Amino acid sequence: MTLRRRTVLGLGLAGAATASASLLGARHALSDPLSGPRPAPFQDAPTEPFAIGVREFGWSRGDRRLTTRIFYPATGSPGGEPVRDAPIADGAFPVCEFSHGLGGNPESYAPLVRPLAAAGFIVPAPVFPTTSSGTEGNIGDVYNGNQSMDVSEVITRTLALNDASGDPFAGRIDVDAGVGVAGHSLGGMTTHGLLTAWPDDRIAAAVPFACVDMGNPAGSVSANVMFVHGDQDPICQYGLARQAYGELPAPKAFLTHQGIGHDEYIWGDANHDATVATYVDWMRWSLYGDTAARDRLAQDAAAPGLVWDAELAISG
C-alpha cells in the first residue's frame, strides 16, 4: 500500500469532518453450490425476523475504553426499539461486529445494525474512544491499527460470553461459523484493516461501506467480502475502494451507488432498502451457509442507480 492512499483520505476527512459529524456519523451471483472448507457445518438460517435486545459492556484494551453495545435476537414481537437486557431468543447465533464512522456511535448506525440483529446475528458495536460522537476525532487511530485491534478485542470478548457460566449468552453464540465484520467510513476502513494490515483470521465475512484501501490482503484471512460505495463520494475516494476490491480474491462483490456520495444510502436514499437486503443476505450466505440468500443477491441489488459486480466462486 502506498502512502498516497492514506494522504487522499486524510485531506478529505479534514475538510468534511463537520458535515460527517452532523450525520453522526455487471456480473451476477453464481448459482453453483457453496464449496470449499468451512470451520464446521452451518446451522439453518432463521426464516422469520426477531425482536431485538441490547446489552452494554464496559470492556477495554489496555487503556482504551471499549464501551460495547451488543444487539441480538430477542424474544418478543419483531419491530420496535431494542429492549435492554431482553431474553435472548432460542438458538445459537453467529457474531457480526459493526464499526461506526467518524462522530458516530452504535445508535446513529441503527439502519445498519438493527437489521442484522433482527435477521439472527449477535452484533457487538463498540464505541471507539477517539472517533465517536463527543470526541476530537483522531483518525490516526484508524491508520495506526488501533481501531482494527479494538475490533479484534471486542470479538474475543463477545465470543468468550459463550463459555461464561451464568451469562445469558452462554451456549447461545455460534462460535464455529466464523465472524462477520462491517462498518462505514472510518468504520469501513477499520473493517478493511482486519483483512489486510491488522488481520484477524476468525473473520469469514466482511462488508466495508465507503472505505479506502488499507493495505494488501492478508493470506491468513479467508473471508467473503462485499464493498458498498457511492461513485461520487467526496470523502472516501471510490477508486481506492475499487482498488481494494481488485486486490482481494473471490468470493467478493461490489455494490456501487451511481451518482451518490458518502452516506445517503444509509440514512435516506431511495436505495437504502436494497442496500440493507443485499448486506443482510451477504451475511446470511457467509455465516449461515444460506445458499438461497446467495442466489438472491443480484435480485436484491437490482434497483435503478445500483451496479452489482460479483465473483462468488471460491478462488483457486
N, C-alpha and C positions, 0 to 999 in steps of 0.2 A: 504493500500500500504506500502511496506517495504522500508526502506532506501536503501537496496541493489539495487533495480531497478534504483534508481537515480544515485548511485555511478558508475554503469557499464557504463551508457551513458556519464557521466561527463568525465571519463577517455578516452573513445573512441573519444569524440569530441576534447578533448585537444590534442590528438595525431594526429587528422586528420583535424584540423581547416584550415591549409594551403591548403590542397587538396580541401576541400569544397569551400573555398573562390575562388579558381581558376575557379570553375564552376559557380560562382555566385549562389553562392547558395548551389470422388467428388460427392458432392450433387449439383443438378442443380436447376435453378429457377422453382418455383412452378407456375402453371397456374391458381390457384384459384383467384377469383376476389379480388381486394383490399378491405379490410374490416376494421372496427374499426373507432373510432371518429376522425374527422378532423376539423380544425377551421372553414372552410367554403367550399362551392362547388369549385372544381378545375376549372380553366379556361382551354380551349383547348390548347394543346401544339402546338407550331409553327411547320409547316411542311416543311419550307424552311429556309436555313441559312440567316443570316443578315450581312450587313456591320457592322463595329464596330466603335463606338465613344469612346472618353475618356475625362473625366473632372477631374480636380485636386482640392482638398480641403485642406486647412491648418487647420485641426482640432487639438484638444489637449484633454488630460485627465489630469487635474491638470497641473503639469509642464512637462508632457510627450508630446512632439510634435508628432502628428499623421498625417503627410502628407499622404493623401489617394488619390489614383487614381482610379476612378470608370470607368470601361469598360462596355459598354452597347450596346444593339441592336440599330443600327442607320439606317437612310435612306441611299439609295445608293446601289451600286452593291457589293455583297459579295466578300470577298477576299481583299488582300492588307493590308496596315498598318492601325492601328486605327487612326481616324481623330479627332483631338482635337476639342471639343465643337460641334461636328456634331449634327444635329437634331435627336432626339430620334425617333425610328420607332413607328408606330401606335400600340397601345395596352398597356396593363399593365403587367409588368414582375416581376417574383419573384426575390428575392435577394439571391445571393450565394457568400459569402465572401471568399477570398483566402489569406492565410498567407505564406509568403516566408520563406525560410530556412536561415541558418547562412551565412552571407556575400552576401545575395541576395537582390532582390528588385522586384517589380511587373513586370518589363520588362524582367528580367532574367528568370522569370517563365512564359513567354508568351506561351510556349507549353501547359500549363495547364489553363491559364487564358483566352486566346482568344477563345478557342473552346466553353467555357461556354457562353460568350457574344454572339458569333455567333449563338448559339443554342437558344437564347431567355432568357438569365438571365442578371440581373444587378449585376455586380461583383465589389464590393469595395475591393481594395487591398492596405492595409496600408503599409507604410514604417516604420518598427519598429525602435524606436530611439536608441536601443543599440545592435541590431543584424543584421542590414542591411549592405550593402556594404559601406565601409569607416568608420565603427565603430570598436571599440575594440572587439566586440563580447561577450557581457555579457550574457552568457547562464543562469545565475541566474535569469534573468527576465522571463524565462520560468518556472523555478521551483518554484518561489515565486508567480506566478499567474499574474504578471504584463501584460504579452502579452495576456493571455486569457481575462483579464479585458479590455485591449485595444481593442480587437476584439468586445466585447460587446458594448463598447462606439462607435465604428465605425458603428456597426449595428444600434444602436439607432439614430445616426446622419443621416445615409442613409435613414432609414425608415421615419424620420421626413421630408425629402425632398418631400414626397408625399403630405404633407399638407402645404408646403411653397408657399405662394401666389406668383405667377410670376416666380417660378423656373421652368426650362424646365422639371424636373421630377415630377412636381405636377400632381397628378392624374394618373401617369404612372407606379407606383410601386404597385404590388400585395402584400399588407400588410397582407392579410388573409391566405396566402398559407403556412406560416411558413418560416423559413430562412434556407438556406444551408450554411455550412462552410466546407472548405477544406484547406489543407496545407501540406507542405513537410518538413521532418526532424524536426528542431525546430518548424517549422510551423505546422507539423503534431502533435507534442506534444502539441502545443498551441490549436489545434483543439480538441484533446482528452481531454484536460483540461476543455473545455467548456461542456463536457459531464459528468465530474467527480468532480474534486476538486473545480472548479470555474464555476458552472453550469449556463447555460442560457436557460431558458425554452422556448424561442422562436425558438430554433433550431429543425427543423424537418428532416434534412438530414445532414450527415457528411461523408467526405472521408479523413481520415488521411493517408497520404503517408509516409512510413518509420518513424513510431513513436515508442515510448515505452509507457508502461502503466503508466499513470499519477494519478491513484487512482481508487477507487471503483465507479461504476456507480451511478449517482445521480438520485434518484427516481423522481425528478421533471422534468427531461428531457425525452421526448419520441421521439426518432429520429431513422430513418433508417441509419445504419452505415456500410460503406464498407471500409475495410482496404486494402491497396496496399503495398506490401513489397517484397524485394528480399531476398531469403533464405540464401544468402551469404553476407548480409550487414555487413560490419565491424564496422559501427558507431552506428547504432541503432539495437540492437540485435533482430533478427527475433522471438526468443522465447518470448520476452517481448511483442511484438505486438500480438502474438498468445494468450498470457495470457490475454491481454486486450480484445481480441475478445471473448474469452471464458467467460469472466465476464459479457458481455453485453447480454440483452435479444434480441430476434428477433423482427423485421426484421434486419438481418445483413448478411454480406458477407465478404469473404477474397479472394483477388486475389494475388496468390503467383507467383513470377518470379523465376523459378528454375535456380540455378547457377549464379544468378545476384546479384550485390552489392547494393550500396546505392541509385543510381540515374540514372543508364544507361537508364532505361525505360522512363525517362522524356526527355532526350536530344538526344538520338541516337540509342537506342537499337531497334532491329527489331520488337519488340512487342510494340513500342510506340503507334502505331495506334490502336491496340486492347485495350490498357490501356485507351486511351482517349475515345474510343467509349463506353467502359463499364462505365467509370466515368460519362460521359455526360448522358448516359441512366439512371444511378442511380439517378441523379438529376432530370431528366425528369419525372421518375416514382414518385419520392418522393415529388416534388414540383408542378408538373402539373397533377399528377394522371394519367400519361400516361401508361396504362397497356400494350400497345404494346411494349414500351421501357422496361418494366419489363420482358416481355416474351422474349426479345432479349438478355438479359444479359448473359445467358450461351453461346449463339452463339457468342456474342461479345468477350467473353473470351476464345473461343475455338481456341487457336493457340498453336503451339508447344512451350513447355517451360513454359506454363501457367497452373496453377491449380486453379480451381474455386470451392470454398466452399460457400454454401449459405443456410440460413434458412430465408425464405421470408414470411412465415406465421406469423401473429402478435401473440406474446406470450400471453398466458392467455386467 
